[in-house]
């Protein structure tokens, strides 16, 4: 069973790795979480912001193969509740959604996000937009997506991973 210690170890061990961006995964995670915290997000959404790319780290570790928006929540759901894992599961769809409803949004994506958008299916169709807006938690996923896009600044000063450990432990399901 996954524990908070397992989650922290994943970031400690593999967080320096890069995935499609100019900064490491841990730096990106910490920036995304700091942006969520600064915006007044709930504890669960701050944790989601911190852990939204856990699936990429699992792949580096040799873990499950598949889209990171599925593998990450699958790993985390054993230790963290749905208000944390649901926005993570929807953050790729949120990018596709924003590209469909805000033409200027797509132009502001990083090169890595632009490349991955093609792999992820491109902007949503009108029907997909309607379905997404009917999905519980979609608003948190859109907020997470915006912080995800903004959290890619090399050298940004943000709190370290250890500062989020109490938050993760407070959210953890019993026995974690």
NUMAR-520074 format. One record per atom (N, C-alpha, C, O, CB): residue in three letters; x, y, z. Coordinates in steps of 0.001 Angstrom, whole numbers, plus 500000, padded with zeros to 6 digits. Glycine has a CB too. Layout:
BEGIN
AlaXYZ
...
***
This chain:
BEGIN
Unk500839498814500000
Unk500000500000500000
Unk500888501255500000
Unk501904501314500693
Unk499043499995501227
Unk500496502215499237
Unk501229503476499131
Unk501064504290500411
Unk499988504313501008
Unk500744504289497910
Unk502142504957500827
Unk502107505821502004
Unk502598507216501615
Unk503122507416500519
Unk502975505229503158
Unk502424508169502517
Unk502960509508502300
Unk504473509430502123
Unk505037510148501298
Unk502593510448503477
Unk505133508569502889
Unk506584508403502735
Unk506943507952501319
Unk507942508405500761
Unk507117507387503761
Unk506140507068500736
Unk506374506622499365
Unk506248507784498380
Unk507035507899497442
Unk505391505506498992
Unk505255508639498601
Unk505034509791497727
Unk506219510758497835
Unk506736511234496825
Unk503703510513498091
Unk506636511037499060
Unk507769511943499257
Unk509048511368498654
Unk509836512095498049
Unk507972512223500749
Unk509252510066498819
Unk510436509416498252
Unk510437509504496723
Unk511486509691496108
Unk510500507946498696
Unk509266509368496121
Unk509154509476494674
Unk509690510826494197
Unk510432510900493217
Unk507691509291494232
Unk509309511885494898
Unk509769513228494527
Unk511228513458494909
Unk511967514106494168
Unk508892514285495189
Unk511647512932496060
Unk513056513056496457
Unk513970512351495454
Unk515009512885495066
Unk513272512474497869
Unk513581511173495049
Unk514438510345494185
Unk514396510780492728
Unk515439510840492076
Unk514025508891494286
Unk513215511085492205
Unk513044511319490778
Unk512685512756490423
Unk512541513077489244
Unk511995510412490252
Unk512539513615491404
Unk512104514991491155
Unk513053515838490343
Unk512632516826489741
Unk511870515659492428
Unk514324515480490311
Unk515276516236489516
Unk515168515964488022
Unk515731516696487206
Unk516660515932489976
Unk514446514914487671
Unk514258514562486263
Unk513371515601485576
Unk512509516219486201
Unk513638513148486131
Unk513600515773484296
Unk512784516707483506
Unk511847515918482620
Unk512161514812482181
Unk513673517653482651
Unk510690516503482365
Unk509753515917481426
Unk509181517037480575
Unk508283517760481006
Unk508627515130482158
Unk509691517174479399
Unk509129518096478405
Unk509193519573478796
Unk508543520397478153
Unk507711517730478148
Unk509947519926479820
Unk510083521325480239
Unk511551521597480569
Unk512372520680480613
Unk509163521641481475
Unk511864522869480798
Unk513243523269481072
Unk513621523169482545
Unk514780523394482895
Unk513463524674480601
Unk512677522837483409
Unk512981522693484835
Unk512645521271485272
Unk511888520566484605
Unk512191523738485689
Unk513215520866486397
Unk512957519535486927
Unk511540519396487463
Unk510862520380487754
Unk513949519213488017
Unk511119518154487582
Unk509763517863488047
Unk509498518392489456
Unk508418518919489719
Unk509518516369488012
Unk510456518262490355
Unk510237518750491716
Unk510102520263491732
Unk509204520793492387
Unk511382518314492635
Unk510972520967491027
Unk510854522429490971
Unk509495522836490414
Unk508857523755490928
Unk511984523034490111
Unk509060522156489370
Unk507753522456488772
Unk506626522180489771
Unk505701522981489904
Unk507543521622487486
Unk506706521057490463
Unk505679520700491447
Unk505608521733492569
Unk504522522155492967
Unk505960519307492033
Unk506770522135493072
Unk506811523105494174
Unk506280524462493731
Unk505576525128494491
Unk508242523253494706
Unk506606524875492524
Unk506090526153492021
Unk504581526097491844
Unk503876527043492196
Unk506762526520490689
Unk504084524997491302
Unk502646524855491083
Unk501903524884492417
Unk500866525536492537
Unk502337523547490324
Unk502426524187493408
Unk501804524180494737
Unk501862525559495382
Unk500890525992496001
Unk502489523152495643
Unk502979526247495248
Unk503105527591495829
Unk502104528544495200
Unk501534529386495893
Unk504534528133495647
Unk501884528426493911
Unk500892529270493240
Unk499480528961493748
Unk498684529871493977
Unk500962529071491710
Unk499184527691493920
Unk497873527298494449
Unk497678527830495861
Unk496616528357496193
Unk497722525769494438
Unk498700527689496683
Unk498628528183498056
Unk498413529702498069
Unk497568530209498807
Unk499916527813498832
Unk499175530411497257
Unk499069531873497200
Unk497693532333496733
Unk497229533412497103
Unk500135532437496278
Unk497050531509495920
Unk495715531843495422
Unk494618531504496424
Unk493445531787496179
Unk495453531118494119
Unk494992530895497555
Unk493992530557498565
Unk493262529254498302
Unk492154529055498800
Unk493000531651498665
Unk493861528368497532
Unk493239527073497248
Unk493094526257498530
Unk493809526473499508
Unk494067526290496207
Unk492167525331498502
Unk491993524425499636
Unk493249523573499800
Unk494060523463498881
Unk490740523525499442
Unk493398522974500975
Unk494540522089501209
Unk494594520964500177
Unk495666520622499678
Unk494473521501502621
Unk493430520393499861
Unk493392519295498898
Unk493870519750497523
Unk494581519008496843
Unk491977518724498798
Unk493498520937497109
Unk493903521431495788
Unk495381521825495791
Unk496059521666494775
Unk493029522637495368
Unk495887522332496903
Unk497332522596497000
Unk498090521279496862
Unk499094521214496153
Unk497690523298498356
Unk497620520237497528
Unk498267518924497406
Unk498175518408495971
Unk499133517835495454
Unk497623517910498378
Unk497031518610495332
Unk496883518202493933
Unk497879518950493051
Unk498487518367492153
Unk495441518453493443
Unk498036520227493312
Unk498993521027492536
Unk500408520485492724
Unk501175520394491765
Unk498930522520492955
Unk500749520130493947
Unk502071519584494231
Unk502302518259493507
Unk503392518012492991
Unk502248519393495730
Unk501297517426493469
Unk501459516044493024
Unk500905515765491626
Unk500835514608491211
Unk500798515133493999
Unk500513516802490902
Unk499793516594489639
Unk500567515813488584
Unk499950515200487712
Unk499412517911489071
Unk501875515815488634
Unk502662515077487647
Unk503329513838488222
Unk504333513369487685
Unk503708515976487056
Unk502785513306489302
Unk503359512091489912
Unk503467510956488907
Unk504388510143488990
Unk502510511641491105
Unk502554510889487972
Unk502603509832486960
Unk503867509866486128
Unk504377508816485737
Unk501414509934486055
Unk504385511058485848
Unk505650511162485118
Unk506795510561485936
Unk507666509883485391
Unk505957512638484773
Unk506786510811487239
Unk507842510282488106
Unk507726508774488245
Unk508736508073488309
Unk507787510941489486
Unk506516508281488293
Unk506322506825488355
Unk506913506154487120
Unk507519505087487213
Unk504821506479488481
Unk506734506782485975
Unk507297506227484740
Unk508824506219484809
Unk509456505264484358
Unk506819507037483510
Unk509421507271485366
Unk510882507330485514
Unk511365506223486440
Unk512444505662486249
Unk511323508710486058
Unk510562505919487432
Unk510910504893488412
Unk510729503493487849
Unk511157502510488453
Unk510069505056489664
Unk510086503408486678
Unk509794502101486098
Unk508438501595486516
Unk508168500395486469
Unk510852501102486490
Unk507576502520486928
Unk506241502162487396
Unk505279501919486253
Unk505699501606485139
Unk505697503240488291
Unk503994502061486521
Unk502985501753485517
Unk503123502629484270
Unk503462503810484350
Unk501600501919486112
Unk502854502022483133
Unk502913502730481870
Unk501500503191481516
Unk500536502440481666
Unk503517501831480745
Unk501392504402481056
Unk500098504940480658
Unk500107506437480833
Unk501094507009481294
Unk498956504307481469
Unk499013507077480467
Unk498944508535480619
Unk499131508944482081
Unk498535508356482983
Unk497598509066480090
Unk499960509952482298
Unk500291510337483677
Unk499083510815484462
Unk499076510741485690
Unk501342511419483674
Unk498060511307483769
Unk496854511744484469
Unk496011510566484953
Unk495018510757485656
Unk496021512633483561
Unk496406509354484578
Unk495766508147485105
Unk496674507431486096
Unk496236507027487173
Unk495387507200483963
Unk497946507278485723
Unk498855506519486592
Unk499125507249487899
Unk499220506615488949
Unk500174506249485872
Unk499249508570487852
Unk499487509335489076
Unk498358509187490085
Unk498598508793491226
Unk499677510796488744
Unk497119509500489676
Unk496017509323490625
Unk495856507885491083
Unk495482507644492231
Unk494729509795490009
Unk496132506918490204
Unk496043505513490604
Unk497005505176491728
Unk496666504414492633
Unk496314504615489419
Unk498204505742491674
Unk499214505557492719
Unk498804506293493998
Unk498930505758495099
Unk500596506055492232
Unk498317507515493840
Unk498026508372494995
Unk496731508024495716
Unk496600508309496906
Unk497966509796494555
Unk495770507413495022
Unk494458507194495638
Unk494497506239496827
Unk493565506217497631
Unk493501506663494610
Unk495556505457496946
Unk495691504568498102
Unk495992505343499372
Unk495777504836500473
Unk496785503540497855
Unk496492506582499232
Unk496895507351500405
Unk496165508688500522
Unk496033509222501623
Unk498381507592500367
Unk495692509233499405
Unk495073510559499434
Unk493655510504498888
Unk493362509702498002
Unk495910511564498631
Unk492768511355499411
Unk491348511296499034
Unk491073511894497655
Unk491926512547497054
Unk490512512020500070
Unk489871511651497183
Unk489427512120495865
Unk489579513628495653
Unk489906514031494537
Unk487991511742495664
Unk489359514491496661
Unk489561515914496406
Unk491004516275496018
Unk491252517361495495
Unk489163516697497625
Unk491949515369496274
Unk493325515546495819
Unk493496514889494450
Unk494026515511493529
Unk494329514948496846
Unk493058513657494308
Unk493337512905493085
Unk492447513291491903
Unk492874513162490756
Unk493184511443493357
Unk491244513751492150
Unk490346514098491034
Unk490877515242490169
Unk490876515112488945
Unk488981514475491572
Unk491333516361490753
Unk491875517415489891
Unk493111516951489106
Unk493344517401487985
Unk492229518638490732
Unk493894516055489700
Unk495053515518488992
Unk494589514729487771
Unk495148514863486682
Unk495906514622489929
Unk493571513915487963
Unk493049513105486866
Unk492470513963485734
Unk492406513525484585
Unk491982512156487389
Unk492055515169486065
Unk491425516053485074
Unk492336517148484534
Unk491901517917483676
Unk490221516688485675
Unk493575517253484994
Unk494371518423484611
Unk494789518432483145
Unk495000519506482582
Unk495594518497485467
Unk494914517278482516
Unk495201517243481077
Unk493951517640480298
Unk494029518420479348
Unk495689515829480639
Unk492822517115480692
Unk491561517511480044
Unk491331519009480212
Unk490793519660479317
Unk490364516716480633
Unk491736519553481349
Unk491574520998481577
Unk492390521811480580
Unk491951522875480144
Unk491988521364483010
Unk493566521325480217
Unk494366522018479200
Unk493630521992477867
Unk493525523017477195
Unk495773521369479058
Unk493131520849477490
Unk492378520725476239
Unk491141521617476257
Unk490785522225475248
Unk491971519263475998
Unk490493521687477415
Unk489315522540477599
Unk489674524010477407
Unk489019524716476641
Unk488706522323478995
Unk490705524468478095
Unk491104525870477992
Unk491517526236476565
Unk491245527347476110
Unk492251526162478956
Unk492160525327475869
Unk492522525583474469
Unk491274525745473604
Unk491286526489472623
Unk493399524441473920
Unk490215525059473964
Unk488969525141473192
Unk488182526411473484
Unk487570526981472579
Unk488102523936473479
Unk488189526862474736
Unk487316527997475083
Unk488023529347475101
Unk487368530387475043
Unk486698527759476425
Unk489361529343475182
Unk490134530584475225
Unk491221530547474154
Unk492298530005474399
Unk490758530800476632
Unk490971531097473001
Unk491967531041471923
Unk493346531556472344
Unk494354531010471898
Unk491476531842470739
Unk493421532566473170
Unk494714533118473582
Unk495464532167474525
Unk496689532234474622
Unk494513534477474264
Unk494750531300475205
Unk495383530371476141
Unk496406529486475421
Unk497532529324475890
Unk494316529498476835
Unk496017528931474310
Unk496893528009473574
Unk498196528696473171
Unk499265528088473223
Unk496175527467472324
Unk498104529949472774
Unk499297530688472346
Unk500282530887473495
Unk501473531090473259
Unk498898532044471768
Unk499802530833474726
Unk500665531034475883
Unk501278529764476448
Unk502025529829477424
Unk499902531707476945
Unk500983528615475863
Unk501534527361476370
Unk503037527287476121
Unk503540527816475130
Unk500831526163475718
Unk503742526628477028
Unk505164526378476822
Unk505331525434475638
Unk504376524797475195
Unk505823525784478102
Unk506549525356475138
Unk506826524444474016
Unk506494523000474394
Unk505941522254473586
Unk508309524551473582
Unk506836522607475631
Unk506540521251476084
Unk505047520988476159
Unk504588519915475767
Unk507168521004477434
Unk504288521947476656
Unk502836521783476750
Unk502192521779475366
Unk501194521094475144
Unk502228522898477608
Unk502752522527474459
Unk502231522523473087
Unk502454521159472448
Unk501560520630471787
Unk502904523630472238
Unk503643520586472640
Unk503920519246472101
Unk502983518211472711
Unk502428517372472001
Unk505385518849472364
Unk502811518272474027
Unk501970517261474672
Unk500500517441474318
Unk499750516464474306
Unk502146517317476184
Unk500072518665474028
Unk498682518894473628
Unk498355518074472383
Unk497268517503472289
Unk498427520399473367
Unk499259518010471452
Unk499032517208470240
Unk498847515735470607
Unk497947515071470092
Unk500215517370469247
Unk499699515232471494
Unk499591513822471908
Unk498300513566472686
Unk497768512456472670
Unk500804513421472767
Unk497808514591473361
Unk496643514431474233
Unk495313514644473520
Unk494255514540474140
Unk496741515385475384
Unk495355514939472231
Unk494110515039471468
Unk493743516433471009
Unk492714516614470358
Unk493009514511472273
Unk494561517427471333
Unk494273518792470897
Unk493104519402471654
Unk492603518811472610
Unk493983518814469412
Unk492668520584471228
Unk491549521241471903
Unk490283520375471865
Unk490065519613470923
Unk491272522605471257
Unk489472520507472889
Unk488222519755472958
Unk487236520231471899
Unk487262521380471460
Unk487600519881474348
Unk486371519311471509
Unk485231519661470663
Unk484156520293471555
Unk484261520263472782
Unk484671518396469902
Unk483138520857470935
Unk482044521468471703
Unk481382520438472621
Unk481038520753473760
Unk480993522083470750
Unk481207519224472135
Unk480610518175472962
Unk481491517802474139
Unk481003517577475246
Unk480335516946472128
Unk482793517737473893
Unk483723517435474981
Unk483735518555476019
Unk483833518289477217
Unk485137517212474429
Unk483636519800475568
Unk483566520933476497
Unk482357520786477408
Unk482468520942478624
Unk483501522274475728
Unk481210520488476826
Unk479982520322477624
Unk480127519172478618
Unk479729519294479777
Unk478767520070476703
Unk480695518063478165
Unk480893516918479069
Unk481861517275480194
Unk481631516917481349
Unk481420515695478287
Unk482932517972479863
Unk483915518365480875
Unk483269519261481922
Unk483485519071483119
Unk485111519085480222
Unk482479520233481482
Unk481826521152482422
Unk480778520462483283
Unk480339521020484289
Unk481181522293481665
Unk480381519276482908
Unk479424518496483716
Unk480147517544484675
Unk479499516845485454
Unk478476517693482798
Unk481471517512484624
Unk482256516616485464
Unk482509517263486817
Unk483010518386486875
Unk483589516254484780
Unk482172516574487918
Unk482480517137489227
Unk483978517423489357
Unk484809516608488957
Unk482021516185490340
Unk484309518571489914
Unk485692518935490133
Unk486374519636488979
Unk487566519933489054
Unk486444517745490460
Unk485643519905487915
Unk486276520510486745
Unk486833521892487040
Unk487852522277486467
Unk485288520594485607
Unk486189522644487918
Unk486660524000488230
Unk488029523938488918
Unk488924524716488589
Unk485633524744489134
Unk488191523018489867
Unk489504522850490516
Unk490561522412489510
Unk491711522844489589
Unk489414521823491661
Unk490182521562488571
Unk491130521095487564
Unk491592522242486661
Unk492761522300486277
Unk490499519982486721
Unk490685523144486326
Unk491056524301485496
Unk492003525216486269
Unk492981525712485710
Unk489791525088485049
Unk491719525439487542
Unk492621526258488359
Unk494000525589488439
Unk495025526248488269
Unk492031526471489790
Unk494015524287488695
Unk495273523550488741
Unk496026523693487425
Unk497243523877487427
Unk495021522070489050
Unk495326523612486318
Unk495968523725485007
Unk496659525071484837
Unk497767525143484305
Unk494942523526483896
Unk496011526126485283
Unk496607527462485145
Unk497875527585485997
Unk498859528180485560
Unk495587528553485551
Unk497852527029487198
Unk499057527047488043
Unk500137526162487421
Unk501320526501487456
Unk498728526569489492
Unk499731525041486861
Unk500653524142486178
Unk501375524899485068
Unk502595524790484941
Unk499903522913485605
Unk500654525650484282
Unk501254526412483182
Unk502197527495483686
Unk503214527779483054
Unk500166527040482324
Unk501868528095484812
Unk502677529202485348
Unk503884528717486149
Unk504829529479486353
Unk501816530092486226
Unk503869527488486596
Unk504926526964487471
Unk506100526370486731
Unk506478525225486977
Unk504362525934488375
Unk506681527139485827
Unk507775526615484998
Unk508906527629484877
Unk509493527793483808
Unk507258526240483601
Unk509206528307485986
Unk510225529359485983
Unk511492528830486642
Unk511496528482487823
Unk509717530636486716
Unk512549528778485870
Unk513818528284486387
Unk514306529189487521
Unk514422530404487358
Unk514874528205485259
Unk514588528577488663
Unk515151529309489789
Unk514158530041490672
Unk514576530804491543
Unk516111530270489288
Unk512867529842490486
Unk511875530514491331
Unk512045530071492790
Unk512261528891493066
Unk510431530208490833
Unk511947531018493710
Unk512079530720495138
Unk510709530324495701
Unk509774531125495717
Unk512664531949495913
Unk510615529092496154
Unk509369528560496703
Unk509690527656497888
Unk510832527220498035
Unk508566527784495618
Unk508705527367498736
Unk508945526438499847
Unk509392525061499332
Unk509048524658498220
Unk507669526294500706
Unk510159524354500158
Unk510677523046499753
Unk509657521934499987
Unk508591522163500558
Unk511963522734500510
Unk509995520749499544
Unk509088519607499644
Unk508741519286501096
Unk507595518953501398
Unk509708518384498977
Unk509709519383501990
Unk509461519066503401
Unk508376519957503999
Unk507674519543504922
Unk510749519210504207
Unk508237521158503490
Unk507221522064504035
Unk505801521574503728
Unk504852521997504386
Unk507417523477503472
Unk505647520702502754
Unk504326520165502408
Unk504025518837503099
Unk502905518333503015
Unk504223519986500911
Unk505016518271503779
Unk504789516982504426
Unk503641517024505441
Unk502806516120505424
Unk506059516525505113
Unk503558518029506323
Unk502423518054507254
Unk501070518131506537
Unk500101517508506970
Unk502561519234508202
Unk501009518882505460
Unk499771518981504689
Unk499387517617504128
Unk498238517193504250
Unk499919520007503549
Unk500343516934503515
Unk500050515618502949
Unk499623514636504033
Unk498692513855503836
Unk501270515075502201
Unk500300514674505174
Unk499931513756506263
Unk498541514072506812
Unk497804513166507202
Unk500968513829507397
Unk498186515350506842
Unk496863515720507357
Unk495753515265506408
Unk494633514995506840
Unk496779517242507572
Unk496064515182505138
Unk495069514749504142
Unk495031513240503943
Unk494053512703503421
Unk495351515413502820
Unk496091512559504357
Unk496238511132504086
Unk495114510309504711
Unk494616510604505798
Unk497577510643504598
Unk494748509282503985
Unk493780508319504497
Unk494413507608505688
Unk495638507540505778
Unk493344507296503389
Unk493630507094506574
Unk494162506469507794
Unk495170505387507470
Unk495044504668506478
Unk493032505882508631
Unk496169505285508322
Unk497192504268508171
Unk498333504684507261
Unk499193503860506948
Unk496582503024507653
Unk498367505943506824
Unk499402506367505896
Unk500415507237506587
Unk501369507693505957
Unk498801507102504721
***
